[in-house]
Amino acid sequence: MKSLLRILISLDVFLLGVVLIMIPWLGYWDHNFFLEKYPGLIPFMLHPSVRGAVTGLGALDVMLAGNILRGRTNSVATRT
């Protein structure tokens, strides 16, 4: 049961990472609800640095999913 839960959580984190990697570079990022509702966000959200930061978070999620599958996610309490 514990290994099945680990696999499901890592799959969820991996898919979230893939979405975060892909979404900033698709056309949906340029024309979404928040940019139409709040046009002041357009210069910030369309800046390549913000897109890169979101992509970086996605890459971290993909790496975290790999570490979850390997069983290398120790909490601070178990390290001390």
Secondary structure by P-SEA (a helix, b strand, c coil): caaaaaaaaaaaaaaaaaaaaccccccccccccccccccccccccccaaaaaaaaaaaaaaaaaaaaaaacccccccccc
